[in-house]
């Protein structure tokens, strides 16, 4: 609402309601006190403001949920002028592979990987987002040669149940729940397992919100509410678009009672999380520091992700002027990433090439 509308509300309280609002739109008994008028008008103000917020949320839900392109091993971005321009600025990480590894000369590559849409295809049921066996083997090989972290909006325990690989760093709940290998790791400066939880005091509140949202959204078919420990995800991938406004209204009605929580969005998911200044970008910086690379110039972080929340990490890399962000997307998007890949199969190919390159580099060093 604008400042002018705020002034109208205050003006009505001082001068009476008859000159501002038609009788047909808001009948007011003569016995109403100034305080009654104030409360009545403020309720109308909040209702209108809430309606505008819901409309904005639905528009954002559409923007973050582009038309799905059928997966294919030969699929490519649609040929348009916009696409061609986007590819120029965000070329394929596969076609630019030699330039990427050349930039790592004398530096330690550290890999950061999102999960859904990056290591696993996006599926309708988030509980069925299993990692293909080939991808798991590839990630296992990557972790043998480079410090590797999975950074996801998922609950840390849930994503570990999908990946099932020791020796990796897991940053769940958008980096609010981080744990490293408990055993000795050649990349760490000590033998202590990394454990960091940025929002422990919010756990009871998150549990309450989860229960409230399950109850509030059960009447909207296709809705899936997921408790990710430090945040709650409301998946609407299987919800009819006609019901998105109703879903957004239910989420808003719950969120209104929790001013210390905020709403963010991803690919067909609404996420409620603490308002603390912590995200995937902060998690990336924390992990680099844990590995001893806080202010080092001898490191090349590479972050691969497909979601809006990954932009926080891409932005950190750009601001550091160090490392590369790689966006996984079949469609042009506004992004801080330097390179692109179209789908998880290309992520797997990129990671395989990285492992092969490292093996050859080590063999060449032994022969030198």
NUKOLLO-39928 format. One record per residue (C-alpha): residue in one letter; residue number from 1; x, y, z. Coordinates in Angstrom, 1 decimal, always signed. Each point is the difference from the previous one (the first is absolute). Example, Ala and Ser with C-alpha at 12.3 -4.5 7.8 and 13.67 -1.06 7.14 Angstrom:
<recs>
('A' 1 (+12.3 -4.5 +7.8))
('S' 2 (+1.4 +3.4 -0.7))
</recs>
This chain:
<recs>
('X' 1 (+0.0 +0.0 +0.0))
('X' 2 (+1.2 +3.5 -0.6))
('X' 3 (+0.7 +2.8 +2.4))
('X' 4 (-3.0 +1.8 -1.4))
('X' 5 (-2.3 -2.8 +1.0))
('X' 6 (+1.5 +0.1 +3.5))
('X' 7 (-0.9 +3.7 +0.2))
('X' 8 (-3.6 -0.8 -1.0))
('X' 9 (-0.4 -2.4 +2.9))
('X' 10 (+1.3 +2.6 +2.5))
('X' 11 (-2.1 +2.7 -1.6))
('X' 12 (-3.2 -2.1 +0.2))
('X' 13 (+0.6 -0.5 +3.7))
('X' 14 (+0.3 +3.8 +0.6))
('X' 15 (-2.8 +1.2 -2.3))
('X' 16 (-2.5 -2.9 +0.0))
('X' 17 (-0.7 -2.7 -2.6))
('X' 18 (-2.9 +1.4 -2.0))
('X' 19 (+2.0 +2.3 -2.3))
('X' 20 (+2.5 -2.8 -1.0))
('X' 21 (-1.8 -3.3 -0.3))
('X' 22 (-3.4 -0.5 -1.7))
('X' 23 (-2.7 -1.3 +2.3))
('X' 24 (-0.6 -3.0 -2.3))
('X' 25 (+3.6 -1.1 +0.3))
('X' 26 (+0.5 +0.3 +3.7))
('X' 27 (-3.1 +0.7 +2.1))
('X' 28 (+0.9 +1.6 +3.3))
('X' 29 (-2.5 +0.3 +2.9))
('X' 30 (-0.2 +3.4 +1.5))
('X' 31 (+0.8 -1.5 +3.4))
('X' 32 (+3.5 -1.0 -1.1))
('X' 33 (+2.8 +1.6 +2.1))
('X' 34 (+3.1 +1.4 -1.6))
('X' 35 (+1.9 -3.0 +1.3))
('X' 36 (-2.6 -2.3 -1.7))
('X' 37 (+0.5 +1.9 -3.2))
('X' 38 (+3.7 -0.3 +0.2))
('X' 39 (-0.1 -3.8 +0.5))
('X' 40 (-2.5 -0.5 -2.8))
('X' 41 (+2.0 +2.0 -2.5))
('X' 42 (+3.3 -1.7 +1.0))
('X' 43 (-1.6 -3.4 -0.6))
('X' 44 (-1.0 +1.2 -3.5))
('X' 45 (+3.5 +1.3 -0.5))
('X' 46 (+1.6 -3.3 +1.0))
('X' 47 (-2.4 -2.0 -2.2))
('X' 48 (+0.8 +2.1 -3.0))
('X' 49 (+3.7 -0.2 +0.7))
('X' 50 (-0.2 -3.7 +0.5))
('X' 51 (-1.7 -0.4 -3.3))
('X' 52 (+2.7 +1.9 -1.8))
('X' 53 (+2.7 -2.2 +1.8))
('X' 54 (-1.7 -3.2 -1.1))
('X' 55 (-0.2 +1.3 -3.6))
('X' 56 (+3.7 +0.8 +0.1))
('X' 57 (+0.7 -3.5 +1.4))
('X' 58 (-1.9 -1.7 -2.7))
('X' 59 (+1.8 +2.0 -2.7))
('X' 60 (+3.3 -1.0 +1.6))
('X' 61 (-1.1 -3.6 +0.2))
('X' 62 (-0.7 +0.0 -3.8))
('X' 63 (+3.4 +1.7 -0.7))
('X' 64 (+1.9 -2.6 +2.0))
('X' 65 (-1.9 -2.8 -1.7))
('X' 66 (+0.8 +0.1 -3.7))
('X' 67 (-1.7 -2.3 -2.5))
('X' 68 (+1.5 -3.4 +0.4))
('X' 69 (+2.1 -1.3 -2.9))
('X' 70 (+0.1 -3.7 -0.5))
('X' 71 (+3.3 -1.5 +0.8))
('X' 72 (+2.0 -1.5 -2.8))
('X' 73 (+3.6 -0.9 -0.6))
('X' 74 (+0.0 +2.2 -3.1))
('X' 75 (-2.1 +2.8 +1.4))
('X' 76 (+1.3 +3.5 -0.4))
('X' 77 (-1.0 +3.5 +0.8))
('X' 78 (-2.6 +1.4 -2.4))
('X' 79 (+1.6 +2.1 -2.7))
('X' 80 (-1.0 +3.6 +0.5))
('X' 81 (+1.9 +3.3 +0.0))
('X' 82 (-0.3 +0.3 +3.8))
('X' 83 (+1.3 -3.6 +0.4))
('X' 84 (+3.0 +0.7 -2.3))
('X' 85 (+0.8 +3.2 +2.0))
('X' 86 (-0.3 -1.9 +3.3))
('X' 87 (+2.3 -2.8 -1.1))
('X' 88 (+2.6 +2.5 -1.0))
('X' 89 (+0.1 +1.4 +3.5))
('X' 90 (-0.6 -3.4 +1.7))
('X' 91 (+1.7 -2.6 -2.3))
('X' 92 (-0.1 -3.7 +0.6))
('X' 93 (+2.4 -1.2 +2.7))
('X' 94 (+0.7 -3.0 -2.2))
('X' 95 (+1.1 +2.1 -3.0))
('X' 96 (+2.0 +2.2 +2.3))
('X' 97 (+1.5 -2.8 +2.0))
('X' 98 (+3.6 +0.6 -1.0))
('X' 99 (-0.2 +3.7 +1.1))
('X' 100 (-1.5 -1.0 +3.3))
('X' 101 (+2.7 -2.5 +0.9))
('X' 102 (+2.7 +2.4 -1.3))
('X' 103 (-1.2 +2.5 +2.6))
('X' 104 (+0.7 -2.6 +2.7))
('X' 105 (+3.7 -0.1 -0.6))
('X' 106 (+1.8 +0.1 +3.3))
('X' 107 (-3.3 +0.0 +1.8))
('X' 108 (-2.2 -2.5 +1.9))
('X' 109 (-3.4 -0.5 -1.6))
('X' 110 (-2.8 -0.3 +2.6))
('X' 111 (-3.3 -1.3 -1.3))
('X' 112 (-3.4 +1.2 +1.3))
('X' 113 (-3.1 -1.9 -1.4))
('X' 114 (-3.7 +0.6 +0.4))
('X' 115 (-2.1 -3.1 +0.1))
('X' 116 (-3.5 +0.2 -1.6))
('X' 117 (+0.2 +0.9 -3.7))
('X' 118 (+3.8 -0.3 +0.1))
('X' 119 (+1.0 -3.5 +1.2))
('X' 120 (-3.5 -1.4 -0.2))
('X' 121 (-2.7 +0.8 -2.6))
('X' 122 (-3.0 +2.1 +1.2))
('X' 123 (-2.8 -2.4 +0.8))
('X' 124 (-3.7 +0.5 +1.0))
('X' 125 (+0.4 -1.7 +3.4))
('X' 126 (+3.0 +1.5 +1.9))
('X' 127 (+0.3 -3.1 +2.1))
('X' 128 (+0.9 -1.9 -3.2))
('X' 129 (+2.8 +2.2 -1.1))
('X' 130 (+2.6 -2.8 +0.0))
('X' 131 (+3.4 +0.5 -1.4))
('X' 132 (+0.8 -2.3 -3.0))
('X' 133 (+2.7 -2.6 +0.7))
('X' 134 (+2.3 +1.4 -2.7))
('X' 135 (-0.3 +3.5 +1.5))
('X' 136 (+0.8 -1.4 +3.5))
('X' 137 (+3.2 -1.7 -1.4))
('X' 138 (+1.0 +3.2 -1.7))
('X' 139 (-0.5 +2.1 +3.1))
('X' 140 (+2.0 -2.6 +2.0))
('X' 141 (+2.9 +0.4 -2.5))
('X' 142 (-0.2 +3.8 +0.2))
('X' 143 (+0.3 -0.1 +3.8))
('X' 144 (+3.1 -2.1 -0.2))
('X' 145 (+1.8 +2.7 -1.9))
('X' 146 (-1.6 +3.2 +1.3))
('X' 147 (-1.6 +1.2 +3.2))
('X' 148 (-3.7 -0.4 -0.8))
('X' 149 (-3.2 +1.4 +1.6))
('X' 150 (-3.7 -0.6 -0.6))
('X' 151 (-1.8 +3.3 +0.6))
('X' 152 (-3.8 -0.3 +0.0))
('X' 153 (-3.3 +1.3 +1.3))
('X' 154 (-0.8 -3.6 +1.1))
('X' 155 (+0.4 -1.2 +3.6))
('X' 156 (+3.6 -1.2 +0.4))
('X' 157 (-1.0 -3.5 +1.1))
('X' 158 (-2.4 -0.3 -2.9))
('X' 159 (+2.6 +0.9 -2.7))
('X' 160 (+2.6 -2.3 +1.7))
('X' 161 (-2.6 -2.8 -0.4))
('X' 162 (-0.1 +0.7 -3.7))
('X' 163 (+3.8 +0.5 -0.6))
('X' 164 (+1.3 -2.6 +2.5))
('X' 165 (+3.6 +1.0 -0.4))
('X' 166 (+2.4 +0.5 +2.9))
('X' 167 (+2.9 +2.4 -0.4))
('X' 168 (-2.2 +2.9 -1.2))
('X' 169 (-1.1 +3.2 +1.7))
('X' 170 (-3.8 +0.3 +0.3))
('X' 171 (-1.6 +3.4 +0.3))
('X' 172 (-3.8 -0.4 +0.4))
('X' 173 (-2.8 +2.4 +0.6))
('X' 174 (+1.6 +2.6 -2.4))
('X' 175 (+3.3 -0.3 +2.0))
('X' 176 (-1.5 +0.4 +3.4))
('X' 177 (+1.0 -3.5 +1.0))
('X' 178 (+3.5 -1.0 -1.0))
('X' 179 (+2.0 -3.1 +0.8))
('X' 180 (+3.3 -1.2 -1.3))
('X' 181 (+1.7 -3.4 +0.0))
('X' 182 (+0.5 -1.3 +3.6))
('X' 183 (+3.1 -2.0 -1.0))
('X' 184 (+3.4 +1.4 -0.9))
('X' 185 (-0.2 +1.8 -3.3))
('X' 186 (+3.1 +1.0 -2.0))
('X' 187 (-1.6 +3.4 -0.9))
('X' 188 (-0.7 +1.1 +3.5))
('X' 189 (+2.4 +1.9 +2.3))
('X' 190 (-1.1 -2.2 +3.0))
('X' 191 (-1.7 -3.3 +0.7))
('X' 192 (-3.1 +1.7 +1.5))
('X' 193 (-3.2 -0.6 -1.9))
('X' 194 (-1.6 +3.2 -1.1))
('X' 195 (-3.4 +0.6 +1.6))
('X' 196 (-1.8 +3.4 -0.3))
('X' 197 (-3.6 +0.8 +0.6))
('X' 198 (-0.8 +3.7 -0.6))
('X' 199 (-3.6 +0.0 +1.2))
('X' 200 (-0.5 -2.6 +2.8))
('X' 201 (-2.3 +2.3 +2.0))
('X' 202 (-2.5 -0.1 -2.9))
('X' 203 (-0.5 -3.8 +0.2))
('X' 204 (-3.2 +0.1 +2.2))
('X' 205 (-1.5 +2.8 -2.2))
('X' 206 (+0.8 -2.0 -3.2))
('X' 207 (-1.8 -3.0 +1.4))
('X' 208 (-3.0 +2.1 +0.9))
('X' 209 (-0.1 +1.5 -3.5))
('X' 210 (+0.3 -3.4 -1.6))
('X' 211 (-3.0 -1.4 +1.9))
('X' 212 (-2.0 +3.2 -0.8))
('X' 213 (+0.7 -0.2 -3.7))
('X' 214 (-0.8 -3.7 -0.2))
('X' 215 (-3.4 +0.7 +1.5))
('X' 216 (-0.7 +3.2 -2.0))
('X' 217 (+1.0 -1.4 -3.4))
('X' 218 (-1.6 -3.5 +0.2))
('X' 219 (-3.0 +1.2 -1.9))
('X' 220 (+2.1 +1.0 -3.0))
('X' 221 (+0.7 -3.2 -2.1))
('X' 222 (+3.6 -0.6 -1.0))
('X' 223 (+1.6 +2.1 +2.8))
('X' 224 (+3.0 -1.6 +1.7))
('X' 225 (+1.3 +1.6 +3.2))
('X' 226 (+3.6 -1.1 +1.0))
('X' 227 (+1.7 +0.7 +3.3))
('X' 228 (+3.6 +0.7 -0.8))
('X' 229 (+0.9 +0.6 +3.6))
('X' 230 (+1.1 +3.6 -0.2))
('X' 231 (-2.5 +0.9 -2.7))
('X' 232 (-3.4 -1.2 -1.4))
('X' 233 (-0.6 -0.6 -3.7))
('X' 234 (-3.4 +0.1 -1.5))
('X' 235 (+0.2 -1.8 -3.4))
('X' 236 (-2.6 +0.9 -2.6))
('X' 237 (+1.4 -2.0 -2.9))
('X' 238 (-3.2 -2.1 +0.0))
('X' 239 (-2.4 +2.8 +0.8))
('X' 240 (-2.4 +1.3 -2.7))
('X' 241 (+1.0 +3.5 -0.9))
('X' 242 (-3.5 +1.2 +0.7))
('X' 243 (+0.6 -0.9 +3.6))
('X' 244 (+3.3 +1.9 +0.4))
('X' 245 (-1.7 +3.1 +1.3))
('X' 246 (-1.9 -2.0 +2.6))
('X' 247 (+3.3 -1.7 +1.0))
('X' 248 (+1.8 +3.3 +0.3))
('X' 249 (-2.8 +1.3 +2.2))
('X' 250 (+0.3 -2.9 +2.4))
('X' 251 (+3.7 +0.3 +0.2))
('X' 252 (-0.3 +3.8 +0.6))
('X' 253 (-2.6 -0.6 +2.8))
('X' 254 (+2.5 -2.2 +1.8))
('X' 255 (+3.0 +2.2 -0.6))
('X' 256 (-1.8 +3.1 +1.3))
('X' 257 (+0.3 -1.5 +3.5))
('X' 258 (+3.8 -0.4 -0.2))
('X' 259 (+1.7 +3.3 -0.7))
('X' 260 (+3.4 -1.6 +0.6))
('X' 261 (-0.5 -2.2 -3.1))
('X' 262 (+0.1 +0.9 -3.6))
('X' 263 (-1.2 -1.4 -3.3))
('X' 264 (+2.3 -0.8 -2.9))
('X' 265 (-0.7 -1.9 -3.3))
('X' 266 (+1.6 -2.6 -2.1))
('X' 267 (-1.1 -2.2 -2.9))
('X' 268 (-3.6 -0.7 +0.9))
('X' 269 (+0.6 +0.2 +3.7))
('X' 270 (-0.8 +2.6 +2.6))
('X' 271 (+2.6 +0.0 +2.9))
('X' 272 (-0.4 +1.4 +3.5))
('X' 273 (+3.2 +0.6 +1.8))
('X' 274 (+1.5 +2.2 +2.8))
('X' 275 (+0.7 +3.6 -0.8))
('X' 276 (+3.6 -0.3 +1.1))
('X' 277 (+2.7 +1.1 -2.5))
('X' 278 (+1.0 -3.5 -1.1))
('X' 279 (-0.3 -1.7 -3.4))
('X' 280 (+1.9 -2.2 -2.4))
('X' 281 (+2.5 +2.7 -0.7))
('X' 282 (+0.8 +0.3 +3.7))
('X' 283 (+0.2 -3.8 +0.2))
('X' 284 (+2.6 +0.0 -2.8))
('X' 285 (+2.1 +2.6 +1.8))
('X' 286 (-0.2 -1.9 +3.3))
('X' 287 (+1.1 -3.2 -1.7))
('X' 288 (+2.9 +1.7 -1.7))
('X' 289 (+1.1 +1.4 +3.3))
('X' 290 (-0.4 -3.5 +1.7))
('X' 291 (+2.3 -1.4 -2.7))
('X' 292 (+2.6 +2.7 +0.6))
('X' 293 (-0.7 +2.1 -3.1))
('X' 294 (-1.7 +3.0 +1.6))
('X' 295 (+2.4 +2.6 -1.5))
('X' 296 (+2.0 -2.2 -2.2))
('X' 297 (+0.7 +0.7 -3.7))
('X' 298 (+1.0 -3.7 -0.5))
('X' 299 (-3.6 -1.3 -0.3))
('X' 300 (-2.5 -0.2 -2.8))
('X' 301 (-3.6 -0.6 +1.2))
('X' 302 (-2.4 -1.4 -2.5))
('X' 303 (-3.7 +0.1 +0.8))
('X' 304 (-2.6 -1.9 -2.1))
('X' 305 (-3.7 +0.6 +0.6))
('X' 306 (-3.3 +0.5 -1.7))
('X' 307 (-2.2 +1.9 +2.4))
('X' 308 (-0.6 +3.6 +1.0))
('X' 309 (+1.5 -0.6 +3.4))
('X' 310 (+3.3 -1.0 -1.7))
('X' 311 (+0.3 +3.6 -1.2))
('X' 312 (+1.2 +1.0 +3.5))
('X' 313 (+3.0 -2.2 -0.5))
('X' 314 (+0.6 +1.1 -3.6))
('X' 315 (-0.1 +3.6 +1.2))
('X' 316 (+2.6 -0.7 +2.7))
('X' 317 (+2.4 -1.5 -2.6))
('X' 318 (-0.5 +3.1 -2.3))
('X' 319 (+0.7 +2.4 +2.9))
('X' 320 (+3.1 -2.0 +1.0))
('X' 321 (+1.2 +0.1 -3.6))
('X' 322 (+1.0 -3.6 +0.7))
('X' 323 (-1.5 -3.2 -1.4))
('X' 324 (-2.9 -0.7 -2.3))
('X' 325 (-3.8 -0.5 +0.4))
('X' 326 (-1.6 -2.4 -2.4))
('X' 327 (-3.8 +0.2 -0.5))
('X' 328 (-1.9 -3.1 -1.0))
('X' 329 (-2.9 +1.1 -2.2))
('X' 330 (-1.6 -0.7 -3.4))
('X' 331 (-1.4 +3.5 -0.1))
('X' 332 (+1.8 +3.4 +0.1))
('X' 333 (-0.2 +1.5 +3.5))
('X' 334 (+1.3 +3.1 +1.6))
('X' 335 (+3.0 -1.4 +2.0))
('X' 336 (+3.3 +0.8 +1.6))
('X' 337 (+1.5 -3.2 -1.2))
('X' 338 (+2.9 +0.1 -2.5))
('X' 339 (-0.9 -3.2 -1.9))
('X' 340 (-3.0 -2.3 -0.7))
('X' 341 (-0.9 -3.6 -0.3))
('X' 342 (-3.4 -1.2 -1.3))
('X' 343 (-0.9 -2.9 +2.3))
('X' 344 (+1.4 -2.6 +2.5))
('X' 345 (+1.4 -2.2 -2.8))
('X' 346 (+2.2 +2.9 -1.0))
('X' 347 (+1.0 +0.6 +3.6))
('X' 348 (+1.1 -3.7 +0.1))
('X' 349 (+2.0 +0.4 -3.2))
('X' 350 (+1.7 +3.2 +1.3))
('X' 351 (+0.9 -1.8 +3.3))
('X' 352 (+1.4 -3.0 -1.8))
('X' 353 (+2.2 +2.2 -2.2))
('X' 354 (+1.3 +1.7 +3.1))
('X' 355 (+1.0 -3.3 +1.6))
('X' 356 (+1.6 -1.2 -3.2))
('X' 357 (+1.9 +3.3 -0.3))
('X' 358 (+1.3 -0.3 +3.6))
('X' 359 (+1.1 -3.6 -0.5))
('X' 360 (+2.0 +0.9 -3.1))
('X' 361 (+1.5 +3.0 +1.8))
('X' 362 (+1.2 -2.2 +2.8))
('X' 363 (+1.5 -2.5 -2.4))
('X' 364 (+1.7 +2.7 -1.9))
('X' 365 (+1.5 +1.4 +3.2))
('X' 366 (+1.4 -3.4 +1.0))
('X' 367 (+1.6 -0.4 -3.4))
('X' 368 (+1.6 +3.4 +0.1))
</recs>
